[in-house]
Amino acid sequence: MLYHAYELQRSWLNSASAWASIGAEMLSNPSLPMGYMGLGPVAASALDVFAHATATYGKPAWNIEAIEVDGEPDPVVESTVLNRPFGDLKEFYRSGLSDDAPRLLVVAPMSGHFATLLRGTVERMLQNYRVFVTDWADAKTVPLREGEFDLDDYIDYVIGFLEHIGQDQSDGRAHVMAVCQPSVPVFAATACMNRDDHPCTPRTLTMMGGPIDTRCSPTTVNDLAMDRPIEWFRHNVIATVPMQYRGSGRQVYPGFMQLAGFMSMNLGNHMQSHYEMFKHLTAGDDASAQATKDFYDEYRSVADMTAEFYLQTVQEVFQDHAIPNGTFMHRGHRVDLGDITETALLAIEGERDDISGLGQTRAALELTPSLDASKKRYFMAEGAGHYGIFNGSRWRDKIAPVVEEFIAAHG
């Protein structure tokens, strides 16, 4: 019933959004006098904000057509190099980059948002790397015949992607960047590949705002996961995909619930952002209003996760603390972080991260006793929140250079 209630509400809001958009256009039409007098401009701005806030958002396009290099635009080519049911492997490369440029796999979070949330991350790293990205599928679009997808499968996908990246290279070892949630499964995959002396074992692993040990500086997200037993999550937040989607009948953790949770954590800030958008529109500052719209277009585009992946993540990562306790399993075998001896590790955290608290990612460096200290580095980004460590000016100017320096030192 949960998903059906959401779909009913969504259909109502879509109609309201459409009418509000029409009203805003009429009130701001230069051929109509009401757009220049009285409450016309104010009403048009209010309707525009409402229309935008209640619209439905699908999967965004990457839209990386070119990046600026040395003051000149360099065209970027986007391609899907590997297609799998629960996620594709995307490659972005620019014409001015040499064929032997280092390869970087950016592992996007499977946590409600699409991989396009990392558009700014990809654009910045394209300056010096051939960039590959895990483009995870929306679970409601994956037919039941494709089976389940859990943490074991996630790890297998990461290893498979690294194998594909390195298959045609004399040296098959790429660099990996895990943003937030994937830090745990990518950390485990790295341990497995080091243990097996895998030829595609990553040279470096950068973990950014990842929940390696959520006992360090627990946040509201961590507290929520700890306050309730796993059965509560199974019975209260898991829904069945309705008939109109390709994944009909699949059990999922809906993206709209994840979004509601994130929005409620900083509701005051989100309301203030929309109020500022309203003021910009009323003052005719369309550029500033559009910047806010662009952010929320991406932020409100959400995807479902398979129930088994979500529930296993809650239990293993947030409740049992399996990684720091040394009990994390992959395909029936315990993952020993002591096996990591080759892959250099960089842990990055944001000073104001309210999702993965300070110390949670840094813990990875303490959990790898067999890795030489010269292959470990920690960086705390002053003033950065969770999204600021991989997007925006702090990411571009302060954090990305640290990543590049680390990769160069261990490449």
VOPAGU-2260 file (C-alpha; in pm, 1 decimal, decimal comma):
REM VOPAGU-2260
SITE   aa  ch    i         X         Y         Z
SITE  MET   A    0       0,0       0,0       0,0
SITE  LEU   A    1     291,9     235,3      66,3
SITE  TYR   A    2     396,3     261,4    -297,4
SITE  HIS   A    3      37,3     288,6    -418,4
SITE  ALA   A    4     -31,6     574,0    -175,8
SITE  TYR   A    5     278,6     751,7    -303,6
SITE  GLU   A    6     174,8     705,7    -666,0
SITE  LEU   A    7    -170,8     847,1    -587,8
SITE  GLN   A    8     -18,8    1151,2    -418,0
SITE  ARG   A    9     227,2    1192,2    -704,8
SITE  SER   A   10     -53,0    1197,7    -962,5
SITE  TRP   A   11    -235,4    1466,4    -764,8
SITE  LEU   A   12      75,0    1678,8    -724,3
SITE  ASN   A   13     163,1    1641,0   -1093,2
SITE  SER   A   14    -171,8    1796,7   -1182,6
SITE  ALA   A   15    -123,1    2075,6    -930,2
SITE  SER   A   16     229,9    2134,9   -1058,8
SITE  ALA   A   17     106,7    2159,4   -1417,3
SITE  TRP   A   18    -165,2    2410,5   -1328,1
SITE  ALA   A   19      76,8    2615,0   -1119,9
SITE  SER   A   20     324,6    2623,3   -1407,5
SITE  ILE   A   21      53,6    2742,3   -1645,4
SITE  GLY   A   22     -51,7    3010,4   -1398,2
SITE  ALA   A   23     307,0    3130,2   -1355,4
SITE  GLU   A   24     352,1    3157,6   -1731,7
SITE  MET   A   25      29,4    3352,8   -1771,5
SITE  LEU   A   26     111,7    3595,4   -1492,4
SITE  SER   A   27     462,3    3657,6   -1626,9
SITE  ASN   A   28     360,0    3685,3   -1991,9
SITE  PRO   A   29     483,6    4024,6   -2116,7
SITE  SER   A   30     174,0    4064,1   -2334,4
SITE  LEU   A   31     -53,6    4062,9   -2026,6
SITE  PRO   A   32     -68,9    4374,9   -1804,6
SITE  MET   A   33    -100,5    4175,5   -1476,5
SITE  GLY   A   34     264,0    4074,0   -1510,6
SITE  TYR   A   35     372,7    4434,8   -1447,7
SITE  MET   A   36     148,1    4553,7   -1166,9
SITE  GLY   A   37       8,7    4469,8    -827,3
SITE  LEU   A   38      65,6    4117,2    -699,8
SITE  GLY   A   39     116,6    3971,0   -1047,0
SITE  PRO   A   40     498,1    3921,6   -1028,5
SITE  VAL   A   41     477,0    3795,0    -669,1
SITE  ALA   A   42     203,0    3545,0    -752,2
SITE  ALA   A   43     390,1    3429,5   -1062,8
SITE  SER   A   44     705,5    3368,5    -856,8
SITE  ALA   A   45     513,0    3180,8    -587,9
SITE  LEU   A   46     344,3    2958,6    -846,3
SITE  ASP   A   47     677,7    2893,8   -1017,4
SITE  VAL   A   48     835,1    2778,6    -688,6
SITE  PHE   A   49     535,5    2557,5    -611,3
SITE  ALA   A   50     538,3    2405,4    -960,7
SITE  HIS   A   51     906,0    2324,1    -932,4
SITE  ALA   A   52     874,2    2179,3    -579,2
SITE  THR   A   53     589,7    1944,2    -672,1
SITE  ALA   A   54     709,6    1826,0   -1014,0
SITE  THR   A   55     816,4    1466,7   -1077,9
SITE  TYR   A   56    1180,0    1407,3   -1168,0
SITE  GLY   A   57    1317,5    1114,1   -1365,4
SITE  LYS   A   58    1676,7    1006,3   -1416,6
SITE  PRO   A   59    1882,2    1312,7   -1516,7
SITE  ALA   A   60    2113,9    1316,2   -1815,7
SITE  TRP   A   61    2485,9    1357,5   -1757,3
SITE  ASN   A   62    2510,3    1649,5   -2003,2
SITE  ILE   A   63    2889,5    1667,6   -1990,9
SITE  GLU   A   64    2956,9    1789,7   -2342,2
SITE  ALA   A   65    3291,7    1962,1   -2283,2
SITE  ILE   A   66    3520,9    2075,2   -2004,7
SITE  GLU   A   67    3754,8    2371,9   -1995,6
SITE  VAL   A   68    4123,8    2284,5   -2019,5
SITE  ASP   A   69    4378,6    2566,9   -2017,6
SITE  GLY   A   70    4103,7    2812,8   -2096,5
SITE  GLU   A   71    3974,2    2620,3   -2399,4
SITE  PRO   A   72    3673,7    2384,4   -2425,1
SITE  ASP   A   73    3768,3    2021,0   -2485,7
SITE  PRO   A   74    3483,9    1793,2   -2609,0
SITE  VAL   A   75    3387,1    1500,5   -2385,5
SITE  VAL   A   76    3257,0    1168,4   -2514,7
SITE  GLU   A   77    3022,0     962,0   -2298,3
SITE  SER   A   78    2977,6     590,5   -2364,4
SITE  THR   A   79    2842,0     280,6   -2192,9
SITE  VAL   A   80    3122,2      24,9   -2203,3
SITE  LEU   A   81    2955,8    -249,2   -2000,9
SITE  ASN   A   82    2587,0    -316,1   -1948,3
SITE  ARG   A   83    2459,0    -523,7   -1658,2
SITE  PRO   A   84    2106,7    -558,2   -1511,9
SITE  PHE   A   85    2166,3    -358,4   -1193,8
SITE  GLY   A   86    2420,3    -109,0   -1323,4
SITE  ASP   A   87    2619,0       1,1   -1626,8
SITE  LEU   A   88    2981,2     102,9   -1650,8
SITE  LYS   A   89    3010,9     446,6   -1810,9
SITE  GLU   A   90    3325,5     595,3   -1956,5
SITE  PHE   A   91    3396,5     964,6   -2006,4
SITE  TYR   A   92    3700,4    1078,6   -2195,4
SITE  ARG   A   93    3809,3    1395,8   -2369,2
SITE  SER   A   94    3987,6    1421,9   -2699,9
SITE  GLY   A   95    4286,6    1611,0   -2559,2
SITE  LEU   A   96    4374,1    1338,0   -2310,1
SITE  SER   A   97    4652,0    1094,9   -2400,3
SITE  ASP   A   98    4567,9     726,8   -2450,3
SITE  ASP   A   99    4794,3     624,7   -2163,3
SITE  ALA   A  100    4632,0     862,3   -1912,7
SITE  PRO   A  101    4559,1     700,6   -1573,7
SITE  ARG   A  102    4223,2     528,1   -1543,1
SITE  LEU   A  103    3994,0     620,7   -1254,2
SITE  LEU   A  104    3683,0     427,7   -1151,6
SITE  VAL   A  105    3438,3     648,5    -961,1
SITE  VAL   A  106    3201,7     426,8    -764,2
SITE  ALA   A  107    2877,3     615,1    -716,3
SITE  PRO   A  108    2657,6     556,9    -411,8
SITE  MET   A  109    2355,9     331,4    -434,5
SITE  SER   A  110    2167,1     529,5    -175,4
SITE  GLY   A  111    1861,3     677,4    -338,8
SITE  HIS   A  112    2017,3     920,7    -585,2
SITE  PHE   A  113    2137,6     854,4    -937,8
SITE  ALA   A  114    2506,2     852,7   -1027,6
SITE  THR   A  115    2458,7    1188,2   -1202,4
SITE  LEU   A  116    2483,5    1344,2    -856,3
SITE  LEU   A  117    2858,2    1305,3    -917,2
SITE  ARG   A  118    2857,2    1514,1   -1235,5
SITE  GLY   A  119    3085,0    1773,2   -1077,8
SITE  THR   A  120    3319,0    1498,7    -954,4
SITE  VAL   A  121    3350,7    1352,5   -1302,6
SITE  GLU   A  122    3402,8    1690,9   -1470,6
SITE  ARG   A  123    3687,5    1778,9   -1236,7
SITE  MET   A  124    3865,9    1443,3   -1264,0
SITE  LEU   A  125    3841,9    1452,4   -1644,5
SITE  GLN   A  126    4117,3    1710,6   -1635,1
SITE  ASN   A  127    4377,7    1436,3   -1594,4
SITE  TYR   A  128    4209,9    1093,4   -1604,0
SITE  ARG   A  129    4005,4     859,8   -1816,5
SITE  VAL   A  130    3701,6     843,7   -1591,8
SITE  PHE   A  131    3474,2     542,4   -1550,6
SITE  VAL   A  132    3155,8     560,9   -1341,4
SITE  THR   A  133    2921,8     299,8   -1195,6
SITE  ASP   A  134    2579,3     402,5   -1325,8
SITE  TRP   A  135    2349,6     206,0   -1093,3
SITE  ALA   A  136    2000,8     113,0   -1211,0
SITE  ASP   A  137    1675,7     217,3   -1048,5
SITE  ALA   A  138    1558,4    -110,2    -891,4
SITE  LYS   A  139    1196,7     -53,0    -995,2
SITE  THR   A  140    1306,4     -77,6   -1358,9
SITE  VAL   A  141    1483,6    -415,3   -1320,7
SITE  PRO   A  142    1255,3    -714,4   -1398,3
SITE  LEU   A  143    1222,8    -985,6   -1134,0
SITE  ARG   A  144    1376,6   -1239,3   -1371,8
SITE  GLU   A  145    1715,3   -1069,8   -1318,9
SITE  GLY   A  146    1720,3   -1201,1    -962,5
SITE  GLU   A  147    1832,8   -1027,8    -643,8
SITE  PHE   A  148    2105,0    -774,0    -577,2
SITE  ASP   A  149    2276,0    -749,6    -237,7
SITE  LEU   A  150    2612,3    -645,7     -91,0
SITE  ASP   A  151    2779,9    -959,6    -228,9
SITE  ASP   A  152    2659,0    -867,3    -576,5
SITE  TYR   A  153    2772,7    -507,7    -530,8
SITE  ILE   A  154    3125,5    -626,9    -451,0
SITE  ASP   A  155    3120,1    -860,9    -750,5
SITE  TYR   A  156    3007,6    -577,3    -976,8
SITE  VAL   A  157    3295,4    -354,5    -858,4
SITE  ILE   A  158    3549,0    -631,8    -919,6
SITE  GLY   A  159    3395,0    -703,0   -1260,8
SITE  PHE   A  160    3410,0    -336,1   -1357,5
SITE  LEU   A  161    3777,4    -317,4   -1259,1
SITE  GLU   A  162    3845,9    -629,3   -1466,6
SITE  HIS   A  163    3674,4    -472,7   -1766,9
SITE  ILE   A  164    3872,3    -149,2   -1730,5
SITE  GLY   A  165    4201,4    -338,2   -1714,3
SITE  GLN   A  166    4136,8    -612,4   -1969,9
SITE  ASP   A  167    4300,8    -437,8   -2266,9
SITE  GLN   A  168    4582,7    -274,6   -2074,1
SITE  SER   A  169    4934,5    -403,1   -2024,4
SITE  ASP   A  170    4894,9    -288,6   -1665,2
SITE  GLY   A  171    4539,7    -361,2   -1559,9
SITE  ARG   A  172    4552,7    -165,9   -1234,8
SITE  ALA   A  173    4329,1     141,8   -1221,1
SITE  HIS   A  174    4259,2     387,4    -940,0
SITE  VAL   A  175    3928,8     387,3    -750,0
SITE  MET   A  176    3727,6     658,7    -580,4
SITE  ALA   A  177    3435,5     552,6    -359,1
SITE  VAL   A  178    3193,3     831,3    -269,2
SITE  CYS   A  179    3005,0     781,9      58,1
SITE  GLN   A  180    2806,2     453,8      81,2
SITE  PRO   A  181    3023,1     241,6    -153,6
SITE  SER   A  182    3327,6     296,6      66,7
SITE  VAL   A  183    3233,6     -18,8     260,0
SITE  PRO   A  184    3180,4    -264,0     -29,9
SITE  VAL   A  185    3471,1    -116,8    -230,5
SITE  PHE   A  186    3695,9    -144,9      76,4
SITE  ALA   A  187    3591,8    -511,7     100,6
SITE  ALA   A  188    3642,5    -568,3    -272,6
SITE  THR   A  189    3991,8    -418,9    -243,9
SITE  ALA   A  190    4075,9    -658,7      39,0
SITE  CYS   A  191    3952,6    -956,2    -164,3
SITE  MET   A  192    4154,8    -853,2    -470,3
SITE  ASN   A  193    4470,2    -796,7    -260,9
SITE  ARG   A  194    4422,6   -1137,9    -101,7
SITE  ASP   A  195    4388,9   -1308,4    -438,4
SITE  ASP   A  196    4678,5   -1115,1    -593,4
SITE  HIS   A  197    4430,4   -1010,0    -862,1
SITE  PRO   A  198    4596,6    -849,1   -1167,3
SITE  CYS   A  199    4336,7    -570,2   -1161,8
SITE  THR   A  200    4384,1    -484,9    -794,3
SITE  PRO   A  201    4347,3    -104,2    -772,2
SITE  ARG   A  202    4663,2     100,1    -724,3
SITE  THR   A  203    4485,4     348,6    -498,8
SITE  LEU   A  204    4152,1     367,6    -321,2
SITE  THR   A  205    4011,7     705,3    -219,9
SITE  MET   A  206    3719,7     684,2      25,2
SITE  MET   A  207    3516,0    1002,7      66,2
SITE  GLY   A  208    3268,6    1045,1     351,3
SITE  GLY   A  209    3219,3     669,3     385,8
SITE  PRO   A  210    3056,3     488,5     682,2
SITE  ILE   A  211    3348,2     255,2     757,5
SITE  ASP   A  212    3295,2     269,9    1135,0
SITE  THR   A  213    2969,9     445,0    1225,9
SITE  ARG   A  214    3049,7     426,9    1597,1
SITE  CYS   A  215    3274,8     729,5    1542,6
SITE  SER   A  216    3085,5    1060,1    1575,6
SITE  PRO   A  217    2743,7     901,7    1507,1
SITE  THR   A  218    2500,6    1118,5    1311,9
SITE  THR   A  219    2121,7    1124,7    1292,5
SITE  VAL   A  220    2138,2     869,1    1010,6
SITE  ASN   A  221    2344,6     635,8    1230,1
SITE  ASP   A  222    2115,8     680,8    1530,2
SITE  LEU   A  223    1807,0     596,8    1325,6
SITE  ALA   A  224    1962,3     271,1    1209,0
SITE  MET   A  225    2064,6     177,2    1563,3
SITE  ASP   A  226    1739,6     269,4    1739,8
SITE  ARG   A  227    1524,4      10,0    1562,8
SITE  PRO   A  228    1567,0    -363,8    1500,0
SITE  ILE   A  229    1613,8    -482,8    1142,5
SITE  GLU   A  230    1261,1    -626,3    1141,5
SITE  TRP   A  231    1123,6    -276,0    1191,9
SITE  PHE   A  232    1288,5    -166,6     868,4
SITE  ARG   A  233    1167,0    -478,2     690,5
SITE  HIS   A  234     805,5    -412,7     786,9
SITE  ASN   A  235     794,2     -32,6     769,1
SITE  VAL   A  236    1012,9      93,1     485,1
SITE  ILE   A  237    1013,2    -191,4     233,2
SITE  ALA   A  238     753,3    -172,3     -43,7
SITE  THR   A  239     651,2    -369,0    -351,8
SITE  VAL   A  240     697,6    -209,3    -694,0
SITE  PRO   A  241     356,9    -147,0    -860,6
SITE  MET   A  242     241,6    -301,0   -1187,8
SITE  GLN   A  243     321,8      -3,2   -1410,9
SITE  TYR   A  244     699,4     -48,7   -1372,7
SITE  ARG   A  245     927,1    -308,3   -1534,5
SITE  GLY   A  246    1033,7    -426,2   -1190,1
SITE  SER   A  247     677,0    -499,2   -1087,3
SITE  GLY   A  248     664,5    -724,0    -780,6
SITE  ARG   A  249    1020,1    -651,5    -666,9
SITE  GLN   A  250    1073,5    -564,5    -300,5
SITE  VAL   A  251    1249,0    -228,3    -271,1
SITE  TYR   A  252    1340,9      53,9     -39,9
SITE  PRO   A  253    1175,4     338,5    -235,2
SITE  GLY   A  254    1379,7     639,3    -332,4
SITE  PHE   A  255    1099,4     873,3    -226,5
SITE  MET   A  256    1138,4     751,3     132,1
SITE  GLN   A  257    1512,4     810,5     124,3
SITE  LEU   A  258    1452,6    1161,2     -11,2
SITE  ALA   A  259    1193,6    1233,8     257,7
SITE  GLY   A  260    1445,0    1129,7     521,7
SITE  PHE   A  261    1720,0    1350,2     381,6
SITE  MET   A  262    1485,6    1647,5     340,7
SITE  SER   A  263    1356,0    1615,4     698,2
SITE  MET   A  264    1711,6    1620,9     838,3
SITE  ASN   A  265    1761,7    1978,3     712,9
SITE  LEU   A  266    1404,6    2090,7     652,2
SITE  GLY   A  267    1472,7    2447,3     762,8
SITE  ASN   A  268    1760,3    2484,0     515,5
SITE  HIS   A  269    1551,8    2346,6     229,3
SITE  MET   A  270    1263,0    2582,1     310,6
SITE  GLN   A  271    1506,0    2873,3     323,1
SITE  SER   A  272    1651,1    2773,0     -14,5
SITE  HIS   A  273    1306,0    2779,8    -171,3
SITE  TYR   A  274    1227,8    3112,1      -7,8
SITE  GLU   A  275    1549,4    3253,0    -152,3
SITE  MET   A  276    1447,0    3114,0    -491,5
SITE  PHE   A  277    1113,8    3296,7    -456,6
SITE  LYS   A  278    1292,7    3624,1    -375,5
SITE  HIS   A  279    1528,8    3583,7    -671,3
SITE  LEU   A  280    1236,6    3525,6    -907,7
SITE  THR   A  281    1045,4    3823,9    -769,4
SITE  ALA   A  282    1352,4    4045,5    -814,1
SITE  GLY   A  283    1408,4    3919,5   -1168,0
SITE  ASP   A  284    1733,1    3741,9   -1076,3
SITE  ASP   A  285    1664,3    3439,6   -1295,5
SITE  ALA   A  286    2024,6    3316,9   -1292,7
SITE  SER   A  287    2033,0    3272,1    -913,1
SITE  ALA   A  288    1688,4    3111,7    -914,2
SITE  GLN   A  289    1796,4    2872,2   -1188,5
SITE  ALA   A  290    2100,8    2764,0    -986,9
SITE  THR   A  291    1870,2    2657,1    -702,5
SITE  LYS   A  292    1637,5    2484,2    -948,0
SITE  ASP   A  293    1926,4    2292,8   -1102,7
SITE  PHE   A  294    2038,5    2166,3    -762,4
SITE  TYR   A  295    1691,1    2043,3    -666,7
SITE  ASP   A  296    1631,5    1893,0   -1010,1
SITE  GLU   A  297    1920,0    1658,2    -926,0
SITE  TYR   A  298    1851,2    1625,1    -554,9
SITE  ARG   A  299    1488,1    1522,4    -601,1
SITE  SER   A  300    1568,5    1268,4    -873,6
SITE  VAL   A  301    1569,0     945,5    -676,4
SITE  ALA   A  302    1596,8     572,7    -742,8
SITE  ASP   A  303    1479,4     264,5    -554,8
SITE  MET   A  304    1718,2      15,4    -396,1
SITE  THR   A  305    1655,8    -358,2    -375,6
SITE  ALA   A  306    1523,7    -458,7     -34,1
SITE  GLU   A  307    1797,0    -716,4      20,0
SITE  PHE   A  308    2074,4    -463,3     -47,3
SITE  TYR   A  309    1921,6    -199,0     178,2
SITE  LEU   A  310    1846,6    -431,2     468,9
SITE  GLN   A  311    2186,8    -598,9     451,6
SITE  THR   A  312    2356,3    -258,6     448,9
SITE  VAL   A  313    2159,6    -139,2     752,5
SITE  GLN   A  314    2243,6    -452,8     947,5
SITE  GLU   A  315    2605,0    -510,0     841,7
SITE  VAL   A  316    2725,5    -149,7     828,2
SITE  PHE   A  317    2515,8      41,3    1082,2
SITE  GLN   A  318    2402,2    -219,1    1336,0
SITE  ASP   A  319    2663,6    -496,1    1346,3
SITE  HIS   A  320    2960,7    -277,2    1247,1
SITE  ALA   A  321    3087,6    -579,4    1055,3
SITE  ILE   A  322    3381,5    -404,8     887,6
SITE  PRO   A  323    3552,9    -267,6    1202,5
SITE  ASN   A  324    3460,1    -581,7    1398,1
SITE  GLY   A  325    3620,1    -805,1    1136,8
SITE  THR   A  326    3302,4   -1007,0    1072,6
SITE  PHE   A  327    3214,6    -880,4     725,2
SITE  MET   A  328    3154,2   -1168,9     484,7
SITE  HIS   A  329    3165,0   -1201,3     106,6
SITE  ARG   A  330    3031,8   -1515,5     -56,6
SITE  GLY   A  331    3072,1   -1710,1     265,2
SITE  HIS   A  332    3430,5   -1599,2     333,1
SITE  ARG   A  333    3537,2   -1348,4     597,0
SITE  VAL   A  334    3690,3   -1032,5     454,9
SITE  ASP   A  335    4027,6    -975,0     620,1
SITE  LEU   A  336    4135,8    -612,2     587,1
SITE  GLY   A  337    4483,2    -722,8     685,7
SITE  ASP   A  338    4512,1    -863,4     333,4
SITE  ILE   A  339    4544,6    -511,5     193,3
SITE  THR   A  340    4916,2    -467,5     129,5
SITE  GLU   A  341    4934,4    -315,0    -220,9
SITE  THR   A  342    4651,2     -63,5    -260,5
SITE  ALA   A  343    4730,5     281,8    -120,4
SITE  LEU   A  344    4445,1     433,4      84,0
SITE  LEU   A  345    4326,2     795,0     104,6
SITE  ALA   A  346    4047,0     882,7     349,9
SITE  ILE   A  347    3868,3    1214,4     300,5
SITE  GLU   A  348    3614,1    1362,8     540,8
SITE  GLY   A  349    3416,4    1686,2     560,7
SITE  GLU   A  350    3438,1    1891,9     878,4
SITE  ARG   A  351    3061,7    1951,6     876,0
SITE  ASP   A  352    2945,4    1619,2     736,0
SITE  ASP   A  353    2608,1    1540,9     897,4
SITE  ILE   A  354    2571,4    1200,8     727,9
SITE  SER   A  355    2911,5    1035,2     782,7
SITE  GLY   A  356    3062,6    1189,3    1094,1
SITE  LEU   A  357    3428,9    1272,9    1147,1
SITE  GLY   A  358    3637,7     963,6    1207,3
SITE  GLN   A  359    3408,6     719,5    1028,8
SITE  THR   A  360    3615,2     715,5     709,4
SITE  ARG   A  361    3948,5     767,8     878,8
SITE  ALA   A  362    3889,9     439,1    1062,5
SITE  ALA   A  363    3981,2     255,9     739,9
SITE  LEU   A  364    4343,9     357,8     785,8
SITE  GLU   A  365    4352,0     199,8    1130,2
SITE  LEU   A  366    4190,2    -123,6    1009,3
SITE  THR   A  367    4468,3    -209,7     763,1
SITE  PRO   A  368    4764,6    -315,2     980,1
SITE  SER   A  369    4956,4    -480,3     694,1
SITE  LEU   A  370    4962,5    -170,0     474,7
SITE  ASP   A  371    5273,4      43,3     504,4
SITE  ALA   A  372    5211,9     383,3     662,7
SITE  SER   A  373    5360,4     551,8     355,2
SITE  LYS   A  374    5060,7     426,7     158,7
SITE  LYS   A  375    4804,3     585,4     388,2
SITE  ARG   A  376    4684,8     944,9     396,1
SITE  TYR   A  377    4404,4    1135,1     568,2
SITE  PHE   A  378    4252,3    1468,9     466,4
SITE  MET   A  379    3985,0    1666,0     647,9
SITE  ALA   A  380    3816,3    1933,0     435,1
SITE  GLU   A  381    3753,3    2235,9     653,9
SITE  GLY   A  382    3403,3    2377,4     631,5
SITE  ALA   A  383    3279,5    2105,9     394,0
SITE  GLY   A  384    2952,2    1923,8     443,8
SITE  HIS   A  385    2870,4    1582,6     302,4
SITE  TYR   A  386    2801,5    1697,3     -53,8
SITE  GLY   A  387    3077,3    1955,2     -46,4
SITE  ILE   A  388    3350,2    1692,1     -40,4
SITE  PHE   A  389    3267,9    1580,1    -395,2
SITE  ASN   A  390    3094,3    1878,3    -551,2
SITE  GLY   A  391    3130,7    2255,4    -560,1
SITE  SER   A  392    3423,0    2494,0    -521,3
SITE  ARG   A  393    3580,0    2321,3    -217,4
SITE  TRP   A  394    3588,1    1995,8    -409,5
SITE  ARG   A  395    3736,2    2154,6    -723,1
SITE  ASP   A  396    3994,3    2379,0    -556,0
SITE  LYS   A  397    4086,7    2209,0    -227,0
SITE  ILE   A  398    3999,6    1839,7    -232,6
SITE  ALA   A  399    4054,7    1726,7    -593,1
SITE  PRO   A  400    4420,6    1844,6    -590,4
SITE  VAL   A  401    4479,2    1624,7    -283,3
SITE  VAL   A  402    4334,2    1324,6    -469,1
SITE  GLU   A  403    4546,1    1399,4    -775,7
SITE  GLU   A  404    4861,4    1435,3    -569,1
SITE  PHE   A  405    4791,3    1106,3    -391,1
SITE  ILE   A  406    4727,4     918,7    -716,6
SITE  ALA   A  407    5044,0    1060,8    -871,5
SITE  ALA   A  408    5247,5     952,3    -569,1
SITE  HIS   A  409    5121,4     594,3    -588,6
SITE  GLY   A  410    5051,8     557,5    -960,2
